[in-house]
């Protein structure tokens, strides 16, 4: 029997916000897939850190081992586990890179990043995987007859956000030095996504969180939300713009995304770039 709850494919599921969202989805009865390099790591996180029951994991989660930049590996994760002739309803991707601390006369600013194009390459692999499944397996829609919705974790909203923060003349250059290369990769990923214009996915939710932190859950009510439209096209109402803030917890980011996006199948956030902060 096909569940009425959205099915979700997770990329970057061993990361804090994605794993938190995945755990909530499993506890609520969603069928999910996850592509990871080390399946045992994800299994251990879910059972020990997020207290997901073994029965829920066995019944609801299909874990694939592979590379998020390889479209063949990605393909399996995009198939609805409860209806193999359809795509999953939602693609959740939070893969990313991090800076490498090293002395470099040739490139002192910003710091270089490990696997510096992983987000852009991962997005391209997901689109190529959708094409592959359409051609080879004749999969074209979700069970609802639509294309999948994609949710991506991007980078801190924009220069306008940093200008609104105290001491921006110090914090903005520091951010660029530390996270400039990963930020550029996130922007390249967004550019690919915006250029798709419905060819592979029906719409998107781009999430631009403040700097991610660890810590206990504070709750959705503690999260401040801003947004702007993702594409320059006519809309029914004006966007309020991004929200300025220093940080947000990974667990609260995962909680907000589950409650406001995954549970509702996209809901009011489709087509928007959403900034989140405490």
C-alpha positions, 0 to 999 in steps of 0.5 A: 500500500502506498503511503499518503505521506511524502516520500523523501530522498536524502543526500548528505544524511549524515550531516546534522540538519539532514539527519535530524530531519530524516529522523523526524520523518522516520518517526512520523512514518515517511518512507525515505531513501538515503545515499551515503558513503558509509551506511553504518555511520548513518545507522548509528547516528539514527539509533544512538543520537536520534533514538529512531527505533530499529523497526522504523529503520528497517521498515521505512528507510532504504540506505544506498552506498555511493557517491552523491556526484555519480548520477548512476549511484544517485539514481537508485535513491530517487526511486520511490521505495513504496512505488518503484515506477515513480520518483520520490516526492521530495529530494532533500540535499544538504551535501557541502564542503569545508575550508582547508586550513593551509598556508598559501601564498598563491591563494591566501584569500579565501581559504581553499575548500575540500572537494570545492565543487561538490554541491554543484556537481551533486546537483548536476548528478541529480538532474542527470539521474532523473534523465537516466531514470526517465529514459531507462526505466520510464519513470517520469513523475511522483505517485501524484503525477507531478515532478519531484520537489527539491529542497537544498541547504544553501549558504547564508542569504546575501550581502544585505544580511551581513550589512544588517549585523553588528560589526559587519565590517569585521564579520563579513571579511572573516566569513569570506575568508573562512567560508568563501569557497564553500559559499561559492559552491553553494551559489553555483548549485543555486544557479544550476537549480534556478536554470532548470525552470521545471525541466527536472523538478516541479519547484524548489525550496532553497534554504539559506541558514545562518551559521550552523551550530550544535546544541539542544532543540529550541523549537520552531517558535524560536526560529526567525524566518525571512524569504525572497522569491527564487526567480524573477517572475510575477508573483501575487505578493511582495517578498519580505526579504531575508532575515539577519542573524548570527546562527541557527542550530542544526537540529532546529534547522532539521526540525523547521524543514520537517515541520514546514516543508517535508510534512506539508510536501512543500506547501507555501515555501515552494519557489522561495529562498528562505533564510533562517536564524535565531 
